[in-house]
Amino acid sequence: MAPTQPLLDVLQLLEGRDINQVPVVAGDRLLGMITRDHLLRVLALKLELDMPGIRELPAPGLSQWPRVSSTP
């Protein structure tokens, strides 16, 4: 996934392929991983805080979200 991929697209990919995590890449560089659990927690928090625009939210860029995991 690109760091700009909308969160709902990422969630649909995870659910559709029945996988629990997906890499976030920019070109050939691995930026981190998005896990289904982390994604659902962030979406739930955003809904709880009544933040508008969830459909347009990009996937987590490292400057926007805490890193779930990365390569050393």
Secondary structure, DSSP 8 states (H G I E B T S, - for coil): --TTSBHHHHHHHHHHTT-SEEEEEETTEEEEEEEHHHHHHHHHHHHHTT-S-GGG-B---TTTS--S----
